[in-house]
Amino acid sequence: MQKPPLLPYLLLALAMIGLGDTAYLSYFQYMNLVPSCAIGGCEVVLTHAWSKFLGIPWSYIGLVYYAYLFCLAVLLIIDPRSYGLRLGALVYTGEGVLFSLWAMGYVQWYIIGALCLYCGVSAITTVLASSVAFIYYRKTNA
């Protein structure tokens, strides 16, 4: 019996970290509170006009993003050789990295002038997930 690949499980773990991070932020935004922040910029970022898209907090959108990534990782665990799922994970996480660069680099750093610790955790999680998806795609296409 062939050993199952480890990388889809790592992608699942990263999706769970992202879910926890965005669920935490979503709870605070739903309760109209600001979580404590070690770097001090969370309150500025989470109460700024750019913290919402069409009235929907970005943390809610992030929660949906990570829920979808979680499901994608589960499907990859079930069918690890699926070309469509591997490509989907690669493209989906790549889009997440592009969004994170825009949100952290442009919106938070340039427009707002403050950084959110929890947004940073999400961005790092997304970059790691994208790296895992890229490595897995390359490794299984060889």
C-alpha positions as CSV (number, residue, x, y, z in Angstrom):
1,M,0.0,0.0,0.0
2,Q,1.3,3.4,-1.0
3,K,1.9,6.0,1.8
4,P,-0.5,9.0,1.5
5,P,1.2,12.3,0.6
6,L,1.9,14.6,3.6
7,L,1.4,18.0,1.9
8,P,-2.4,17.9,1.6
9,Y,-2.5,17.3,5.4
10,L,-0.2,20.3,5.8
11,L,-2.5,22.4,3.6
12,L,-5.4,21.3,5.8
13,A,-3.5,22.3,9.0
14,L,-2.8,25.7,7.5
15,A,-6.4,26.1,6.5
16,M,-7.3,25.4,10.2
17,I,-4.9,28.0,11.4
18,G,-6.4,30.5,9.0
19,L,-9.9,29.5,10.1
20,G,-9.0,30.1,13.7
21,D,-7.4,33.4,13.0
22,T,-10.3,34.8,10.9
23,A,-13.0,33.3,13.2
24,Y,-11.4,35.1,16.1
25,L,-11.4,38.4,14.2
26,S,-14.9,37.8,12.9
27,Y,-16.2,37.2,16.4
28,F,-14.7,40.5,17.5
29,Q,-16.1,42.4,14.5
30,Y,-19.5,40.8,15.0
31,M,-19.5,41.9,18.6
32,N,-18.3,45.4,17.5
33,L,-15.1,45.0,19.6
34,V,-11.4,45.3,18.9
35,P,-9.1,42.4,20.1
36,S,-6.0,43.2,22.0
37,C,-3.0,43.6,19.8
38,A,0.7,43.1,20.6
39,I,1.8,45.6,17.9
40,G,-0.9,48.2,18.5
41,G,-2.2,48.7,15.0
42,C,-5.2,46.4,15.1
43,E,-7.6,49.0,16.4
44,V,-6.6,51.4,13.7
45,V,-6.9,48.8,10.9
46,L,-10.1,47.1,12.1
47,T,-12.0,50.3,12.6
48,H,-10.9,52.0,9.4
49,A,-13.3,52.5,6.5
50,W,-11.1,50.1,4.4
51,S,-11.8,47.3,6.9
52,K,-15.0,46.4,5.1
53,F,-15.9,45.6,1.5
54,L,-19.4,46.7,0.6
55,G,-20.3,46.7,4.3
56,I,-18.9,43.2,4.9
57,P,-15.8,43.0,7.2
58,W,-12.8,41.5,5.5
59,S,-12.5,39.0,8.3
60,Y,-15.8,37.4,7.2
61,I,-14.5,37.1,3.7
62,G,-11.3,35.6,5.1
63,L,-13.3,33.1,7.0
64,V,-15.1,32.0,3.8
65,Y,-11.7,31.9,2.0
66,Y,-10.2,29.5,4.7
67,A,-13.4,27.4,4.9
68,Y,-13.1,26.8,1.1
69,L,-9.4,26.1,1.4
70,F,-10.2,23.6,4.2
71,C,-12.7,21.8,1.9
72,L,-10.1,21.9,-1.0
73,A,-7.5,20.3,1.3
74,V,-9.9,17.6,2.4
75,L,-10.7,16.8,-1.3
76,L,-6.9,16.6,-2.0
77,I,-6.5,14.2,0.9
78,I,-9.3,12.0,-0.6
79,D,-8.0,12.3,-4.2
80,P,-4.3,13.3,-4.0
81,R,-3.6,12.7,-7.6
82,S,-6.4,14.9,-9.0
83,Y,-4.9,17.4,-11.5
84,G,-7.9,19.7,-11.1
85,L,-7.7,19.8,-7.3
86,R,-3.9,20.3,-7.4
87,L,-4.2,23.1,-9.9
88,G,-7.2,24.6,-8.0
89,A,-5.2,24.7,-4.8
90,L,-2.3,26.4,-6.6
91,V,-4.5,29.0,-8.2
92,Y,-6.7,29.6,-5.2
93,T,-3.8,30.1,-2.8
94,G,-1.9,32.2,-5.3
95,E,-4.9,34.6,-5.4
96,G,-4.9,34.6,-1.7
97,V,-1.2,35.7,-1.7
98,L,-2.0,38.5,-4.2
99,F,-4.8,39.7,-2.0
100,S,-2.6,39.6,1.1
101,L,0.0,41.7,-0.6
102,W,-2.6,44.2,-1.6
103,A,-4.2,44.3,1.9
104,M,-1.0,44.3,3.9
105,G,1.3,46.2,1.6
106,Y,-0.9,48.8,0.0
107,V,-4.0,49.2,2.2
108,Q,-2.6,48.8,5.7
109,W,0.9,50.1,5.2
110,Y,0.3,52.8,2.6
111,I,-3.3,54.0,3.1
112,I,-4.0,53.3,6.7
113,G,-0.5,53.6,8.1
114,A,-0.8,50.8,10.6
115,L,-0.5,47.0,10.6
116,C,-2.8,44.4,12.1
117,L,-1.2,41.4,13.8
118,Y,-4.0,39.1,13.0
119,C,-4.0,40.2,9.4
120,G,-0.3,39.5,9.3
121,V,-0.9,36.0,10.7
122,S,-3.4,35.4,7.9
123,A,-1.0,36.7,5.3
124,I,1.8,34.4,6.5
125,T,-0.6,31.5,6.6
126,T,-1.7,32.2,3.1
127,V,1.9,32.5,1.8
128,L,2.7,29.2,3.5
129,A,-0.4,27.5,2.0
130,S,0.5,28.8,-1.4
131,S,4.1,27.4,-1.0
132,V,2.7,24.0,0.0
133,A,0.3,24.0,-2.9
134,F,3.1,25.0,-5.3
135,I,5.5,22.3,-4.0
136,Y,2.8,19.7,-4.1
137,Y,1.8,20.6,-7.6
138,R,5.4,20.5,-8.8
139,K,6.1,17.3,-6.9
140,T,3.1,15.4,-8.3
141,N,3.5,16.7,-11.9
142,A,7.1,15.3,-12.1
